[in-house]
């Protein structure tokens, strides 16, 4: 699928246009310059032709932003990746030094460049567009990304500039594996290490990643979407508006995922927010893999890993059947095991057990250990079946379902888990009247 990269200096309206093109609020928009930091991908279509759009951080030099170098490198990577470059400028400020620098870079590329003059909100401003001819990038197209004015002409120009589309379309049926956790536990570093490229910006400052970044992973016989998210703090600590939106975006990424890789910081231990994120994953019935990162910073003996696993299992109870992997992203230690385990968990999440096979196993178990009688009434479970849901759910047909308590529910769940591999997948057990 063809790629269009939106580039320009900070706060010219790149993310607003990106959101309009992809038809959803995917990139965070704020009046604060420098809100977007990572490359952000989305899909759009025009006149029956589908193509991808990349939103980039604002290109700047000699600013106070500590992320400036990283953002600039991300912009250059986007220019290299794209088939067509959409260069955005702003009518009210005119041509700035940064615009001149960007235009100089773009004139040297062999990529097709389309010049869009944004924030042309009234007819009087149209007359100011002509000065942008001096950038030497062809005819400027006047648009307003906020109101949508002129975006039709812009899309027509993009369509003409795009090469013939030969690539296969993105497959929405592919599983989504999302990396989540508190800020600065190493989520973006893990994504970069797995992809083998500096895809996301990484710094030692918590809260560097703000958007949820989707990337297709198609290596070593595996094919899925890998999603990096912003770190999630407690609500009381999300002081900045941008961070609040980032956290909301991360929660939405969990809701739309199949498997979540929950990253913990071995140096800091398990905090209340880690457990909150875990509970969020379980509530949404998503597969889960626990990754304890920065394992190289922990002083170890022969039992350290075993003690950690026992400690984590106790913290995560009652749902403790979760794979745990101890990694060091910096040293590239066990990072492939993380992916392989996540793929296994996704397979377990989709597992279907034939009704006959389920009953052949579970009915003798129930007969041997029946539910305790309540008020002198005997509870009889007649048969069981797996429900046709996205996540493992089992219905047991009983004469008196109201008398079955949670301990017996957990007993049944543990017996099913002991027979079939549902490691890392939350399971629902229902008792219904028969």
C-alpha positions in Angstrom: 0.0 0.0 0.0 1.3 3.5 -0.9 2.5 5.8 1.8 2.0 9.6 2.2 4.1 11.4 4.9 2.8 14.7 6.4 5.8 16.8 7.3 6.3 20.4 8.4 7.4 22.6 11.4 5.6 22.3 14.7 1.9 23.4 15.1 1.0 23.9 11.5 -1.9 21.4 11.7 -0.4 18.1 10.6 -2.1 15.9 13.2 -5.5 17.7 12.6 -5.2 16.9 8.9 -4.1 13.4 9.7 -7.2 12.8 11.9 -9.4 14.2 9.1 -7.9 12.0 6.5 -8.1 8.8 8.5 -11.6 9.7 9.8 -10.9 9.4 13.6 -9.1 11.1 16.4 -6.1 8.8 16.2 -3.3 11.4 16.7 -3.4 13.7 19.7 -4.1 17.3 18.8 -3.3 20.2 21.2 -2.4 23.9 20.8 0.9 23.1 22.4 3.6 22.9 19.7 5.5 19.6 19.7 2.6 17.4 20.8 3.3 14.7 18.2 6.6 12.9 18.6 6.5 9.5 17.0 5.5 8.6 13.4 1.8 7.7 13.5 0.2 5.5 10.8 -3.4 5.4 9.5 -5.4 4.4 6.5 -7.6 6.5 4.2 -9.3 6.1 0.9 -10.3 8.5 -1.9 -12.2 7.7 -5.0 -11.9 4.0 -4.3 -8.1 4.1 -3.8 -6.8 3.2 -0.4 -3.4 4.4 0.9 -1.6 4.9 4.2 -0.8 8.2 5.9 2.1 9.0 8.3 1.8 11.8 10.8 5.2 13.1 12.0 6.5 15.3 14.7 7.2 19.0 13.9 10.6 19.6 12.3 12.6 22.1 14.4 16.2 23.2 15.2 17.7 25.0 18.2 14.5 24.7 20.2 14.1 24.1 24.0 12.5 20.7 23.3 14.8 17.9 24.5 13.2 15.6 22.0 14.2 17.8 19.0 17.0 15.6 17.6 14.9 12.4 17.9 11.8 14.1 16.3 14.0 15.4 13.4 15.4 11.9 12.9 11.9 10.4 12.8 10.8 13.0 10.2 13.8 12.0 8.0 12.9 8.3 8.4 9.3 9.1 7.4 10.5 11.0 4.3 12.6 7.9 3.3 9.7 5.5 3.9 7.0 7.5 2.0 6.0 7.5 -1.7 4.6 11.0 -1.6 5.5 13.8 0.9 2.8 16.3 1.9 4.7 19.4 3.1 2.5 21.6 5.3 3.0 25.3 5.9 0.8 27.9 7.6 -0.7 31.0 5.8 -0.8 33.4 8.8 2.9 33.1 9.7 4.1 33.1 6.1 7.5 31.5 5.1 9.7 31.0 8.1 13.4 29.9 8.3 12.3 26.4 9.3 10.0 26.2 6.2 13.0 27.2 4.0 15.2 24.6 5.6 12.5 21.9 5.1 11.9 23.0 1.5 15.7 22.7 0.9 15.7 19.1 2.2 12.6 18.2 0.1 13.9 19.7 -3.1 16.9 17.3 -2.9 14.7 14.1 -2.6 13.5 12.2 -5.6 10.1 11.8 -3.9 7.0 13.7 -5.2 6.3 16.6 -2.9 2.9 18.3 -2.6 2.8 21.7 -0.9 -0.3 22.4 1.3 -0.9 25.8 2.9 -3.0 25.3 6.0 -5.3 27.5 8.1 -6.7 29.3 5.1 -10.0 29.9 6.9 -11.4 32.8 4.8 -11.3 34.2 1.2 -9.0 37.1 2.2 -6.2 34.7 3.2 -6.2 33.0 -0.2 -4.3 36.0 -1.6 -1.5 35.4 0.8 -1.0 31.8 -0.5 1.0 33.0 -3.6 4.1 33.9 -1.6 4.7 30.1 -1.1 5.6 29.7 -4.7 9.0 31.0 -3.7 9.7 27.6 -1.9 10.2 26.1 -5.3 7.9 23.1 -4.7 5.2 23.7 -7.3 1.7 25.0 -7.0 0.6 25.4 -3.3 -2.9 24.0 -2.4 -4.8 26.1 0.1 -6.6 24.1 2.8 -8.1 24.3 6.2 -7.6 21.1 8.1 -9.9 22.2 10.9 -13.0 22.9 8.7 -12.0 20.5 5.8 -12.0 23.3 3.2 -9.8 22.4 0.2 -9.0 18.8 1.4 -10.9 17.4 -1.7 -8.5 19.2 -4.1 -5.6 18.0 -1.9 -6.7 14.4 -2.0 -7.0 14.6 -5.8 -3.5 15.9 -6.0 -2.2 13.1 -3.7 -4.0 10.5 -5.8 -2.3 11.7 -9.0 1.1 11.7 -7.3 0.8 8.2 -5.9 2.5 5.3 -7.7 0.5 2.3 -8.9 -0.6 0.3 -5.9 0.8 -3.2 -6.0 1.2 -4.0 -2.4 -1.3 -6.2 -0.6 -3.8 -4.4 1.6 -3.6 -4.5 5.4 -5.3 -7.5 6.9 -7.7 -6.5 9.7 -8.0 -10.1 10.7 -4.4 -10.2 12.0 -4.0 -10.3 15.8 -3.0 -7.1 17.6 -0.4 -7.5 20.3 -0.2 -4.4 22.5 2.7 -3.5 24.8 1.4 -1.7 28.0 2.8 -0.6 31.4 3.8 2.3 33.5 5.9 5.1 32.0 9.5 4.4 31.4 9.5 0.6 31.9 10.9 0.1 28.4 7.9 -0.3 26.1 9.2 1.7 23.1 12.7 0.1 23.6 11.1 -3.3 23.4 9.2 -2.3 20.2 12.4 -1.0 18.6 14.3 -4.1 19.6 11.7 -6.5 18.2 11.3 -4.5 14.9 15.1 -4.1 14.5 14.8 -0.4 13.8 14.5 2.8 15.8 10.8 3.0 15.1 9.7 4.9 18.2 11.5 7.7 20.1 13.2 6.5 23.3 14.6 8.7 26.1 15.1 8.3 29.8 12.2 10.7 30.5 8.9 9.1 31.5 6.0 10.0 29.1 8.0 10.3 25.9 5.5 8.2 23.9 2.1 9.9 23.7 0.3 8.1 20.9 -0.5 4.4 20.4 1.8 3.3 17.5 0.7 0.4 15.2 3.4 -1.5 13.3 3.0 -4.7 11.3 5.4 -7.5 12.3 6.0 -10.1 9.6 9.1 -12.1 10.5 10.1 -15.6 11.5 6.8 -17.1 10.4 4.8 -14.6 12.6 2.3 -12.1 11.3 0.6 -9.6 13.6 0.3 -5.9 14.5 2.6 -4.7 17.3 1.2 -1.7 19.2 3.3 0.5 21.5 1.4 2.6 23.9 1.9 5.6 26.3 2.7 4.7 29.9 -0.3 4.7 32.3 0.0 6.5 35.6 -2.6 6.9 38.3 -5.4 9.4 37.4 -4.3 11.8 40.2 -0.8 12.1 38.6 -1.9 12.8 35.0 -1.4 16.5 35.5 -0.9 17.4 31.8 -3.9 17.4 29.4 -1.7 15.6 26.8 -0.8 12.8 29.2 -4.5 12.3 30.1 -5.3 11.9 26.3 -2.3 9.5 26.0 -3.6 7.3 28.9 -7.1 7.2 27.3 -5.5 6.2 24.0 -3.6 3.4 25.8 -6.8 2.1 27.4 -8.5 2.1 24.0 -5.5 0.2 22.6 -6.0 -2.5 25.3 -9.7 -2.7 24.4 -8.9 -3.2 20.7 -6.1 -5.7 21.2 -6.0 -9.5 21.3 -3.0 -10.0 23.6 -1.4 -7.5 26.0 2.3 -7.6 27.0 2.4 -6.0 30.4 5.9 -4.7 31.1 7.2 -4.3 34.7 10.3 -2.7 35.9 12.4 -5.2 37.8 14.4 -2.4 39.5 11.2 -0.7 40.9 9.2 -3.9 41.7 5.5 -4.3 41.3 3.4 -1.1 42.1 -0.3 -0.6 42.5 -0.6 0.9 39.0 0.9 -2.3 37.5 -1.9 -4.3 39.1 -4.5 -1.8 37.9 -3.3 -2.2 34.3 -3.4 -6.0 34.8 -7.0 -5.9 36.1 -7.9 -3.7 33.1 -6.6 -6.4 30.8 -8.5 -9.1 32.6 -11.7 -7.1 32.7 -11.5 -6.7 28.9 -10.9 -10.5 28.6 -7.6 -10.0 26.7 -4.7 -12.5 26.7 -1.8 -11.4 28.9 2.0 -11.9 29.0 4.0 -10.5 32.0 7.4 -9.2 31.0 9.8 -8.2 33.8 12.2 -5.8 32.1 15.6 -4.4 33.3 16.4 -7.9 34.7 20.1 -7.0 34.3 19.8 -4.4 37.1 18.7 -7.0 39.7 21.2 -8.8 42.0 20.4 -12.4 41.5 21.1 -15.8 43.0 19.8 -19.3 42.0 16.3 -18.7 43.4 15.6 -15.1 42.4 13.5 -15.9 39.3 11.5 -18.5 41.2 10.9 -16.1 44.1 9.7 -13.4 41.6 7.3 -15.8 39.9 5.8 -16.9 43.3 5.6 -13.2 44.4 3.9 -12.2 41.1 1.5 -15.2 41.2 0.4 -14.1 44.7 -0.1 -10.5 43.6 -2.1 -11.5 40.4 -4.4 -14.0 42.2 -6.9 -15.4 41.6 -5.9 -15.3 37.9 -2.3 -16.4 38.2 -2.0 -18.7 35.1 0.0 -16.1 33.2 3.3 -16.6 31.4 6.2 -14.6 33.0 9.3 -13.7 31.1 12.4 -11.9 32.5 14.1 -9.7 30.0 16.7 -7.0 29.5 15.9 -5.0 26.3 19.2 -3.2 26.4 21.1 -6.6 26.3 18.5 -8.1 23.9 17.9 -10.9 26.4 14.9 -13.2 25.8 13.1 -10.6 23.7 12.1 -13.2 21.0 10.7 -15.4 23.7 8.3 -12.5 24.5 6.8 -12.6 20.9 6.7 -16.4 20.7 4.8 -16.5 24.0 2.4 -13.7 22.9 1.6 -15.7 19.8 1.0 -18.9 21.8 -1.3 -16.9 24.2 -3.3 -15.7 21.1 -3.7 -19.3 19.9 -4.9 -20.3 23.3 -7.4 -17.5 23.3 -8.8 -18.8 20.1 -8.8 -22.4 21.2 -12.1 -24.3 20.7 -12.8 -27.6 22.6 -15.4 -30.0 21.1 -18.4 -30.5 23.4 -18.0 -34.3 23.5 -14.3 -34.0 24.4 -15.1 -31.5 27.1 -17.8 -33.6 28.7 -15.7 -36.8 28.5 -13.1 -35.0 30.7 -15.1 -32.8 33.0 -18.1 -35.0 33.9 -16.1 -37.7 35.7 -14.2 -34.9 37.6 -17.5 -33.4 38.7 -18.9 -36.8 39.7 -15.8 -37.4 41.8 -15.9 -33.9 43.4 -19.5 -32.7 43.1 -20.6 -29.2 44.2 -21.3 -29.1 48.0 -25.0 -29.4 48.8 -26.8 -26.3 50.0 -29.9 -26.3 52.3 -30.1 -30.1 51.9 -30.4 -29.8 48.1 -28.1 -31.7 45.8 -26.7 -29.9 42.8 -26.4 -31.9 39.6 -24.3 -30.7 36.6 -25.7 -32.5 33.5 -23.4 -31.4 30.7 -21.0 -28.6 29.6 -20.2 -26.8 26.4 -17.9 -24.0 25.2 -19.7 -20.9 24.1 -19.1 -19.3 20.6 -17.3 -16.2 22.1 -14.1 -14.5 21.2 -12.5 -15.5 24.5 -12.8 -18.9 26.3 -16.2 -19.2 28.0 -17.9 -22.4 29.2 -21.5 -23.0 30.1 -22.4 -25.7 32.6 -26.1 -26.8 32.7 -27.3 -27.4 36.3 -30.5 -28.0 38.2 -29.8 -25.3 40.8 -27.2 -22.9 39.4 -27.9 -20.2 42.1 -26.4 -22.4 44.8 -22.9 -22.8 43.2 -20.3 -20.6 44.9 -17.1 -19.0 43.5 -14.7 -21.5 45.0 -16.3 -24.3 43.0 -16.3 -22.1 39.9 -12.5 -21.7 40.3 -12.1 -25.4 40.9 -13.8 -26.2 37.6 -11.7 -23.5 35.8 -8.4 -24.9 37.2 -9.4 -28.5 36.1 -10.0 -27.2 32.5 -6.7 -25.3 32.6 -4.9 -28.5 33.8 -6.2 -30.4 30.7 -6.0 -27.8 28.0 -3.5 -24.9 27.6 -5.2 -21.6 28.3 -2.2 -20.0 29.9 -2.4 -16.2 29.9 -6.1 -16.2 28.9 -8.9 -15.1 31.2 -11.7 -17.7 31.3 -15.4 -17.3 32.1 -17.4 -20.1 33.7 -21.2 -19.8 33.6 -23.8 -22.1 35.4 -27.2 -22.1 33.7 -30.6 -23.6 34.5 -31.4 -26.9 32.9 
